[in-house]
Amino acid sequence: MFVKECYHNDKTEETCLRYTLQYTERIRMDYRKLADTAMLAGTIMLRGGAETNRVEDTMERILDTSGAATTEVLVLSTALMLTID
């Protein structure tokens, strides 16, 4: 979508690439913040004695707000893992 807008505004190809890279970098940083938030929530819940399935559900709900194609969460009593793709 961003690239289409760039071409509609008759920008040069180099300018479009620069804008696209900046836009992609902003999205990547937001994913990092979202992952950190989900991990923090999961850590707090596990330390508080929550069941692993509740922790997993909460983390999945947080990651679902990203709009990413694939998000995965694995919660064990001793570890938290997540991916955003």
N, C-alpha and C positions, 0 to 999 in steps of 0.2 A: 504494500500500500504506500509506504513512504517513498519508494523508488518511483512509482507511478506519478505521485505528486511532483516529484523532482523533475521528471521528464515533461510533465505538463507545463511546468513553469519555464521551460526552455533553458534549463541550466546546462552547463557543459558536462561531459561525462565525468571528468575529474571531480568537479564539484559534487555531482550526484554520489559518487563513490565515497567522498569524504563525509557527506551528510549521512549516508547509509551506515558507514562504520561508526560514526558518533552515536547514531540511533541504536545500533546493535550493542555498543558498549554500555549505553544507559540501561538497556534491557538486562544485560548480563549482571550489572551491579544490582538491579532490583531483585533478580533471582537469588543473588548471594544474601541480600538482606532477608528475603523471605525464608531461605534455608536456615539462616541463623535464628530467625524468630521461631520457626518450627522446632529446631533443635532445643532452644531454650525452653519452650513450652513443654516439650517431651521430658527434658531433664528435670524440670520442676515437678512435673507430675509423678515421674518415677521415684524421685527422692521423697515425695509425699506419700508414697505407698499405693499409687493408682494401679489398676490392672493394666497389663500390657495391651490388651485389645482396646481399651479406652484411650490410652496414650497414642496408639497407632491411628485410631479414628480421628483424634484431635489434630494430629500432625497432617494427616491426609486432607482434612478440611482446610487447614491453613494453606497447604500447597495448592489446593484446587483453585484458590483465588488467583494463581499466577497465570492461568489460561494456557499453560504449557501442554503440549501434546501428550506427554507421558510424565507422571510423577509416581514414584514408588517409595514406600516406607517399610522398614523392617524394625520391629521393636522386640528386643529380648530383655530379660531382667538385668542383664549386665551391659547391654550395648544398644545404641540407636544408630540407624543408618537410613539415609534418604538419597534419592536421585531426582533431578529435574532435567528433563530432556526436551 
